[in-house]
Amino acid sequence: MSRIPRDTQFDSSAGFLRNGYNFIANRCQDLGSDIFQTRIMLRPVYCITGEDAARMFYVPGRFTRNHAMPPTTLSLLQDKGSSLTLTGEAHARRKEMFMALMGPARLEQLVAIFEEEWQARLARWQSMPAVVLQTEAEYILCRSACRWVGITLDEGQATQRATELAAMVEGAGSIGPRNWKAQLLRQRTEHWAQELIHQARNHPRADPATPLDIIAHHTALHGHGMDHRTAAVELLNLLRPTVAIARYITYSALALHHHPEYRDRLQQGEEGLAELFANEVRRFYPFFPAVGGIALENFEWRGHSFHKGDWMLLDLHGTNHDPRIWQQPERFYPERFKDWDHSPYNFIPQGGGEYSHGHRCAGEWLTIEVIKAALRMLTTRMTYQIPHQDLSIRLSRMPAMVQSRLILTEVRGVSPE
């Protein structure tokens, strides 16, 4: 068995920041391997890509997310004590809580709130000379998620919380001022969330319980409840990822702009197309580049031995663009999902593995339904123009986004038939 190839650089931190989403895939291609060794932040790490790598990575109980990402990233995207940092029965119990919040009835409720909030915001857009879609989508998603969870916000509060939650996503993949700003805002948001948990525990509501109530009164193993801070962290882990869907909404509008034939078909209500389109948006456009794990056990893969404590980075973006999995991966083609085998290891925009016993994002169904609702709004409930602007997406920026955040002009509402 040949040895695992090494990157030529002693430390690849600069290369990772410079190449961003393409770092792992490009190095693997150059080295002719799905795995290579390097150092990032002076820590030895194995970088892996592809479906087989994802299948290995998501073996239940094999990896923990603890210490698998920089502390400044962890504090913005999950934080200590969150379900993602747990393992074994403790993780299963917490994951069970989140999966219960993603049932069909609750998702339907959130989508209805989201469409209502979009319609209310649309009335304002019609009097504005220009609308920045990503910023507006963050506001709409923040108000929608808070209403759904059981939190009442006025317009000023919604603007503040949307800014804070969006900043956490913005700062997670960076070092320097963008991250520092997000860390400061995170402290303010977490204090607010802790107060909400405190109020929910002191003034329990009658049934049906809201998601806020469920999180506030969740019991872990052996009947112990979460402390106030951990419960607040998990509340933010419901709100912040929902606001992050704004990126996918912006990408969806960009895809409609570049591929207007799909707008026509969506307007005509072609059955099943919205979900195919939503999945292709999630596959084609960059969300987060990679996910990390620290091995909890010794194991073998492809004849190589790995040890407890080894650090691995799984390439999400590269796996979603792997030509061995996806024919013409750089082509935007929603119909490819008609024949998709629904493997939890080859399509991993928000991580992979099984929902029931792994760390796969519990909010993936929510993401798809919200994108579908946004597509309905963009294609059947409004008209708009996209003026000349910078629509590029720099893959060296993490997390990536449309450079202009997608500016809309001449926005007009369309009455439902």
N, C-alpha and C positions, 0 to 999 in steps of 0.2 A: 504494500500500500504506500503510495507516494505521500510525502509530507504535506501538511497544510501550507499553502503559499503564504508569504509575508509581503505586506506593502513595503515598497522601497524606502519610504520615509520612516525615520525613527518614531516620530509622533505625527499622527494624521489630523490633529485638531484643526490646523489651518486649512488643510485640504477639505475636511468635512464642511467647515463654514463656507469655504469658497465654492464648492460643488453642490452642497445642499442635497436636494432630493436625488441627484444622480450619482452621489459619491459611491455608495456601495455597489450599485449595478455596473457603473463604469469600471471600477476596480476589478470586480469579478470577471467582467468581460475581458479586460486586459490580461488578467492572470489565468483565464480559462478554467475558472472554478466557481462553484456556488458558495465558497467559504474562503476567507483569508484572515490572517492575523495582523493586527496592528496595535497601536496605542492611541488612545484619545484621552486628553487631559492627563497624559503620562500613565494611564491605566491600561494594562493589557486587555484586549477585547477581540472576540471573534465576530466578524461581520458576515451575515448569511443572507441569501436571497432565494426565491423560488418556492414552488408549492411543496416540494419535499422538505425543504428547510422549515417551512411553516408547520408542516405536520410534525416534525421533530420538536419544534419549539413549543407547540401547544399540547404536548403530552401532559395530562393532568398531574399536578404536583411536582413537575420537573423544574419549574422556574418560579422565582418570586420577583415582584417588581421593586421590592425594597432595595435601595442603593443601586438601582439599575439605571437611574437617570440623575442628572445633576440636581442637587438639593433645590436650586433656584427654579428649576423646571418642575420638579415634583410639587413644590409648595404652590405653584400656580395652577397646575393641572389636576392634582389629586389631594396632596398634603398627607401628613402623617395620620395614621389611623383609618384612612379611607378603605373601602372594600378592595380597591386595586392592590393595596399593600398587604392584604391578609392572605393567608394560605389555609388549606385544609378545611376543617369543619367551620372555623370562624368565617372564612371567606364564603363558604356555601350558604351559611345562615344569612349573611349580609346581602349576598347576591339574590337570594330568594326574595328579600324585601324589594329590591329594585325590579326584579322580574314581575312581581305582583303589580307594580305600578305601570307596567307596559301592556296590560291586557287590552283587548279590542275596545271595550267600553270607555276606558280612560283615554286611549289614543283618539278615539272618535270625539271625545269631549275636548281634548286639546286642539284638534284640527278645527273644530267648530269655533272655538275661541280665537284661534289664529286667523281664520277667514274674517271673522267679525272685526278684529283689530286692524287687519289689512284694509278692509272697507272703510273704517273710520279714518285711517291715515290717508287713504286715497282721496278723500274729500278735501284734505288740506293740500295734497300734492298738486291738485288742479289749479291752485292759485299761486303756485311757486314757479319761478322761472326755470329752476333745475332741481333735481332730486338726486342725492347720492344713495344709490340703492343699498349698498352694504350697510351704511350707517342707519338708514331707515329700517332695514330688515332686522338689525340688531335691536332697535327700539321696539319694533312690533313683537319680536320673539321674547324679549324681556317681559313686556306687559302680558303677553299670552302665557308664558311659563309661570309667572307670579300668580295670575288669576287662577290658573289650573291647579297650582300647588295650594292655594288658599291664602294668598297675600294680596292685599289691596294697596295699590300705588296710585298717586296722582301723577300728572304729567311730568312735573319737575322731578319727583322721586324716580319715575320710570327712566327718565333721561340719565339721571345720576347712576342708577344701578346698571343700566345698559352699558354705560361708559366703563364702569368698573369691571363688569363681567367680560366685556369684549377685550379690555386691556389685559386681562389674565391670559387669554388666548394669544393675543398679539405679542406679549412679552415672553411667552414660554420657550420659544425657540431661539432666543437672542441672548446676547450678553451686553452689558452696558446700560445706557439710559432707558431703553425701551423696557428692559427687565426691571430696572430699579423702580421706574414709575409704577409698573404693575404690582410689584411687591408692596409698595406703599398703599395703593388702592385696595389690594387684597386684605390688608389689615383692617381697613375701614369696613369693607364688605363683610368680613367675618364677624366683626363686632355686631353689626346689624343682624346677621343670621343667628348669632347666639341669643340675641334679645328675642327674636321670633320663636326660637326653641323654648326659651324660658316662659314666654307668654303662652305657648301652646300647652306646656306641661302644667301651668298653673290654672289655665282656663280651658279644660278639654271641651271640645264641641260635641254636639250630638251626632249620631250617625246620619248620613254616611261620612266617614272620616275622610278628610282631605289628605293628599300626599304629605303635607306639612305635619299633620297629626300622626300619620303612620311613621314618619321618620322620628318625630319627637318621642314617640312611645314605643319604638322598636326595642325588643329585648334580644340580646345576643345569647351566646351559649350559657347554659346554667341559669337562665332567667334574669341575667343582669342587663340593665339598660345601658345605653351609650351615655358617656358624660356629655355635658353641654357642648363642649368644643367639637367633639367627634360628630355629634349629631348636626352641628352647624356646618361642618366640613361636608357631610353627606348631602345636606340641603343644597349647598353650593354646587356639589357634583351632579345635581339634577338641573339646576338653573343654568350654570355656565355652559355645559355642552349644548343645551338647547339654543342659547344665544349664538354659539359657534356655527350653527346650521346656516347662519347668514352667509357664510362663505359659499356654501353649496347653492344657496339661492342666487347669489351673484354669478356664480359659474353657470347656473341654469339659464339665466338671462343672456349671458355671453354666448352659450351654445345655441340658443334660439336665434341670436343675431348672426352668428356664423353659418347656421344651418336652417334657414327660414322654411325649408320644406317641412320640417317637423312642426313648426308653428301651425302651418295649415292643417296638418293631420291631427294635431292636438285640439285645434279649434273645432274640428269636425267630430271630435269625441271618439277617435279610433280606440277600440277596446284594448286595454292592456298596454298601450303605448306609453302612458305616463310613467308606469313603473319601470319599463325598459329604459326609458329616457333618464329617470332618476338614478338608476343603477349605473348607467354609462357615465353620467356626470360624476358619480362617486369614484368610478374606476379611472376615468380619463384625467380628471383635474387633480392637482396636488392638495392634500389635506395635511397630514403629518408624515414626515419622511420615514420614520422607523420607530420601533418599540424595543425596549431593552428588557433583559431578564438576567437574574443571577441564579446559577444552577444550585438546586437544593440537594442534588444527589450526583453520584458518579454515573455516567452512562456512555454508551457508544453510538456513533452515527457514521455510517459509510466507512466503517473500519477504523475510525479515529476515536480515541479515548478522551473524554472530557471529565472534569472533576468538580466536585462541590465547590462553589465559590467562583467558578468561571463566569465571566461577563460576556453576554452575547447581545448583538443588535440585529434584529430581523428587519429586512428591507421591505417596507410596506409599498411604497411607490413603485419600486422596481419590480416587485412581484405582480402588481397590477398592470405592468407594462411588459411582462415577460413574453417574448414571441413564441416560446414553447407552449404557452398556455393560451395566448390571445393572438389570433391571426390579425396581422396589420395593427399592432397595438397602438400606433400613433394616429390611427384613424378614428374619428368620433362616429360610432356606429351602434346605436342602441339595440338594433335587431340581433346583435351577437348574443344577447341574453335570452333569446328564445331557446337556444340550444345549450345554455349553461347547465352544468351538472349539479349546481347548488353545493359544491364542495365548500366546506368552511375553511379551506386552506389555500385556494387559488384566487379568491376575491376577498381582499382584506383591507379595505380602505380605512376602517376604524379598528383594525386588529382582526385576528382570526380565532379559530378554535370553536368548540361547541358552546352554545349559550348556557346550557344547564349546569355544567361543572367546570367551565373555564373562565378566563378573564375577558372573553369577548364582550364588547360594549353592549350593555342591556338596552341602550337607547337607539340601537340601529333601526329598529322598526319605526320608532318615532321619527327618526331622520327621514326615512323614505316617505312616510305619510305627509310630513311637513313639506318636503320638496314637491310632492305631487300636488298638494294644495297651492303652493306658490306657482306652479305651472298653470293651474286653473286660473289663478288671478292674473298672471302675466299674459295669458293667451285669450281669455274669454271675458274678463271683467275690466280691462283697461287697454288703452292704446297709448303709445309713446314713441318718441324718437330717440335714437342714440347718436348724439353729435360726435364730431371728430374729437378723439381723446386718446390717451395712452392705454390701450387694452392689453398690453403685454403682461405676462406673468413671469417673474424672475424666480427660477428654481433654486437660486442661491439664497433667497430670502425664506426664512423659516419662522412661522408658517407663511406659505406663499399666499398671494391674493392678486386680484386684478389691480394693476398699478393705480388706475384712476378711481378704484372702488365702484366703478360703473355709474356714470352720470346719465340720467334720463331727462329729457325735456319734452315739452308739449304733452304732458300727461293728461289724459282724459278718461273718465270713467265710462263704462259701458253697462247699460242696464241689462239684467238677466232676462232672457226670453221667457 
